């Protein structure tokens, strides 16, 4: 998205390097994601919006859709592949070829609304994956868990009032995109956290609010918008989570998935911009998912 933009290729490089250095890559089955089709995207996005994004792709240089969100000649292909990763992950889990999956993708997706790109996001990867599970695999109930430091306004826009989908989230508030607290629908369980909130505050929100809501919903699959920008070392925000908090919440979600979803969890990378902290947090999250 341009020089010095925080949503950079170095994010994935840092994670890849950490997985190799830790030896964790030896225990993981890896897959090349397919490109999502327009039919698959249109379950979450207005077809006219999808076409606008395709048509805005430049042959060279950078085109800004807003001050934070820009297209280069390769962005659309990357965004299609990011959305396709969630689709493939759902297929692998529903086909019994994996119990859970982590999608190492960029650009992120949870700010992309049905007809609006914003916050570094073009297509809502987690929404596309959830709707693929519901539409193509016949699931009746799924849950989306979002612990990114920013509210997943796009996911809420797409699923508001859809009783098949429960979304539980924590996010710093007030903070970009300044949403998530204005009379959400019953299937949106948002817990705003004040600047400076730490792991104890986060764990309290999960135990007191998320877990009871998830137990009531009995999801047949859990999908995680896994943003790691609430980490104490990430200076783009002001929450104070650490790797141990990501391990803990992942373990709690695994228990929910074992109880209701046959263990099925699809986790997709969202934010996280302090590269060493991002890489350590993803490693910790994957270890917890894989029981390693």
DASULQUI-V589230 format. One record per backbone hydrogen bond with DSSP energy under -1.0 kcal/mol. NH is the residue of the N-H (numbers start at 1). CO is the residue of the C=O. If there is no record, write none. Layout:
# DASULQUI-V589230
NH,CO  NH,CO
This chain:
# DASULQUI-V589230
5,2  8,6  11,8  13,9  14,10  15,11  16,12  17,13  18,14  19,15  20,16  21,17  22,18  25,19  26,23  27,24  28,25  36,80  41,37  42,38  44,41  45,41  46,114  50,46  51,47  52,48  53,49  54,50  55,51  56,52  57,54  63,71  65,69  66,69  71,63  75,72  78,74  79,75  80,76  81,77  82,78  83,79  84,80  85,81  86,82  87,83  88,84  89,85  90,86  91,87  92,88  93,89  94,90  95,91  96,93  97,92  101,265  103,267  105,103  112,109  113,116  118,121  121,118  125,123  128,124  129,125  130,126  131,127  132,128  133,129  134,130  135,131  136,132  139,133  142,164  143,221  144,166  145,223  146,168  147,225  153,151  154,110  155,110  156,152  157,153  158,154  159,155  160,156  162,159  165,162  166,142  167,187  168,144  169,189  170,146  171,191  172,149  173,193  178,175  183,181  188,185  189,167  191,169  193,171  196,238  197,194  202,198  203,199  204,200  205,201  206,202  207,203  208,204  209,205  210,205  211,206  213,209  214,210  215,211  216,212  217,213  218,214  220,141  222,264  223,143  224,266  225,145  226,224  226,268  227,225  228,271  232,241  234,231  237,234  240,197  241,230  245,242  246,242  247,243  248,244  249,245  250,246  251,247  252,248  253,249  254,250  255,251  256,252  257,253  258,254  259,255  260,256  261,257  263,257  264,261  265,99  266,222  267,101  268,224  269,103  270,226  275,273  278,274  279,275  280,276  281,277  282,278  283,279  284,280  285,281  286,282  287,283  288,284  289,285  290,286  292,287
